[in-house]
């Protein structure tokens, strides 16, 4: 039985997403996510990510490669 409420799940997903995106930027560009994107952009990317059926890591890699 999952005792987490939807807000906790969304928060955990968002944290994982930001972590993966930040790691991808650091590895590829040498700077963290917020050197390239503002918080509104990150939120918009998260909203795009949750509508897809891919991992946060794959989404982050694809996005950073496109920049």
URVEN-V78755 format. One record per residue. SS is DSSP state (~ for helix, > for strand, _ for the rest). D_FIRST is the distance of its C-alpha to the first C-alpha in Angstrom with 1 decimal. Layout:
SS,D_FIRST / SS,D_FIRST
This chain:
_,0.0 / _,3.8 / _,6.3 / _,9.1 / _,11.5 / ~,13.8 / ~,16.5 / ~,14.8 / ~,13.9 / ~,17.5 / ~,19.0 / ~,17.5 / ~,18.7 / ~,22.0 / ~,22.5 / ~,21.9 / ~,24.3 / ~,26.9 / ~,26.8 / ~,27.3 / ~,30.0 / ~,31.8 / ~,31.8 / ~,33.3 / ~,36.0 / ~,36.8 / ~,37.2 / ~,39.2 / ~,41.1 / _,41.3 / _,40.0 / _,36.6 / ~,35.1 / ~,36.7 / ~,40.2 / _,39.8 / _,37.5 / _,37.1 / ~,33.7 / ~,34.2 / ~,34.6 / ~,31.5 / ~,29.5 / ~,31.1 / ~,30.3 / ~,26.6 / ~,26.7 / ~,28.4 / ~,26.0 / ~,22.9 / _,24.8 / _,25.3 / _,23.4 / _,24.5 / _,23.3 / ~,24.4 / ~,26.8 / ~,28.5 / ~,28.8 / ~,30.3 / ~,32.7 / ~,33.9 / ~,34.5 / ~,36.4 / ~,38.5 / ~,39.5 / _,40.9
